[in-house]
Amino acid sequence: MIPYVSLSGQTNDWQSQLSNLITDPKELLAIAEIPTDSREYHAIEQACADFQLRVPRAFADKIEKGNANDPLLLQVLPSAQELLASPGYSTDPLGEEAANPIPGLIHKYESRVLVTLSGQCAINCRYCFRRHFPYAENRLTRDHLQEITAYVANNTALNEVILSGGDPLSVSNTQIRRFLSELASIQHITRIRFHTRLPVVIPERIDQTLLDTFSNSRQKIIIVVHTNHPNELDERFDRAMAQLTNNRVTLLNQTVLLKNINDNPETLTKLSERLFSAGVMPYYLHLLDKVVGATHFEIPEHDAIGLHRALQTQLPGFLVPKLVREIAGKSSKTWVY
């Protein structure tokens, strides 16, 4: 992977980019050339105290300068709207605490379990449904990993392990390789799925060591990237996807439907076409999970259905993502119509 060169001329590998994130809202606003008054900035600081600002510099470089409504900026900039009362919203909208039998393990669906391999993300999206998740209580110790491996080995109804977080690709290649080697001996596990934003926001994360780990896996590797707007994607992303495809990795995308960011058929059509050009299949279009702090992103269901029907007129069927929502306690994602 060709290293990223920022607008300032600094060249970084993925570890350097991950350790040099923008965490100060003043810096992000300065980069985006967005002025704020003191009252507005105070609200931004309050929102940051509840959910930290984290933005890779490569992502910030893509924000349109001087545009306070830039769709990338709106995804990551803390807002006074996060502090408003949220009737009908909760800190655990998907009921994950009730499905958390071992620290780091979530088991909601019959054939698959989810492991929160890391509590850290490269980018903190303001609509994140795990923004209140108790990561400290779910920190993966060696003992917890052994418990998880035993749990998976003893449950033969399982055939897939999903690695999430946080972002599972924020951990080292050594940690990933070690965990995959533990799972490799469990014959009923046939697939390992990564849910990650890192290949979008820091494509250099797809390095040769990681590719070798994937290509040597007995189980099928699936990567579900998360991107919401075509402006997030560039040639660096394309190169990363090509490398994954060349190493037998299946590539899917999931998108969250977000007010004022991608709530129009033109943007969603362009996103599906752009993803497919990079070898990624559109998978899910999610209605917003009702997490406290994210009410201002919600799109009414009837509007979402209208958007989805418009997509069907503009795209071939294989490029139309499934419109879904997740309901706590249900045995699968719920198709909206």
Stockholm file with secondary structure:
# STOCKHOLM 1.0

chainA/1-337         MIPYVSLSGQTNDWQSQLSNLITDPKELLAIAEIPTDSREYHAIEQACADFQLRVPRAFADKIEKGNANDPLLLQVLPSAQELLASPGYSTDPLGEEAANPIPGLIHKYESRVLVTLSGQCAINCRYCFRRHFPYAENRLTRDHLQEITAYVANNTALNEVILSGGDPLSVSNTQIRRFLSELASIQHITRIRFHTRLPVVIPERIDQTLLDTFSNSRQKIIIVVHTNHPNELDERFDRAMAQLTNNRVTLLNQTVLLKNINDNPETLTKLSERLFSAGVMPYYLHLLDKVVGATHFEIPEHDAIGLHRALQTQLPGFLVPKLVREIAGKSSKTWVY
#=GR chainA/1-337 SS CCCEECTTSCEECHHHHHHSCBCCHHHHHHHHTCCCCHHHHHHHHHHHHHSCCCBCHHHHHTSCTTCTTCHHHHHHSCCGGGGSCCTTCBSCTTCCGGGCSBTTEEEEETTEEEEECCSCCSSCCTTCTTTTCCTGGGCCCHHHHHHHHHHHHHCTTCCEEEEESSCGGGSCHHHHHHHHHHHHTCTTCCEEEEEESHHHHCGGGSCHHHHHHHHTCSSEEEEEEECCCGGGCCHHHHHHHHHHHHTTCEEEEEEECCTTTTCSHHHHHHHHHHHHHTTCEEEEEECCCCBTTCGGGCCCHHHHHHHHHHHHHHSCGGGSCEEEECCTTCSSCEECC
#=GC SS_cons         CCCEECTTSCEECHHHHHHSCBCCHHHHHHHHTCCCCHHHHHHHHHHHHHSCCCBCHHHHHTSCTTCTTCHHHHHHSCCGGGGSCCTTCBSCTTCCGGGCSBTTEEEEETTEEEEECCSCCSSCCTTCTTTTCCTGGGCCCHHHHHHHHHHHHHCTTCCEEEEESSCGGGSCHHHHHHHHHHHHTCTTCCEEEEEESHHHHCGGGSCHHHHHHHHTCSSEEEEEEECCCGGGCCHHHHHHHHHHHHTTCEEEEEEECCTTTTCSHHHHHHHHHHHHHTTCEEEEEECCCCBTTCGGGCCCHHHHHHHHHHHHHHSCGGGSCEEEECCTTCSSCEECC
//
